[in-house]
């Protein structure tokens, strides 16, 4: 009998406490809605991107950057840079085959400055080279960083780059390279969403097995700009 009375008292206290708690929360018994259903508390508004000052500096800002696809093709000349002989040291850069050249394609991200004609650029690409009939090199991952000046439709730029991973075979001798450096400079004509350019470059194939090579070349480039996606944030900086 005492056990039943204790259970009854515990249940009554629990029900009374629940009702008192509900009244303290504005009379709502559920937890749905803003701030557990309290009508006097407003939900936090959705936050968008912070507006930028005109003098702020943000590299590769996604709201103003232009993403494009790039393809380069052109002839190359090479010269052995290590394990040389007296004869090879007297040899200048040579175009060793009619099809000795470079083919590259990838994506380019360009960010214009808030003020002035300057811009920054970053390029991720893959590069395939033919040095001669028995020598091939493939830079699987390459990265370039640089900048330039816009003069109307004309763009003048310079870049430094690195081939993060390269595999090759030179006259039946395979090798691998990491972090092979590259520099280049060029001029382009940008009309609407299409850009054509011509560039000169020099790079060093830092081979792990066999002799290293210095390569020079000239490439013609073709670029297509992508359209900006619609801005999902109201009040964000305008997309130009």
Secondary structure, 3 states (H helix, E strand, C coil): CHHHHHHHHHHHHHHHHHHHHHHHCCCCCCCCCHHHHCCCCCCCCCCCCCCCCCCCCCCCCCCCCEEEEEEEEEEEEEEECCCCCHHHHCCCCECCCCCCEEEEEEEEEEEECCCCCEEEEEEEEEEEEEEECCEEEEEEEEEEEEEEEEECCEEEEEEEEEEEEEEEEECCEEEEEEEEEEEEEEEEEEECCEEEEEEEEEEEECCCCCCCEEEEEEEEEEEEECCCCCCCCCCCCCCC
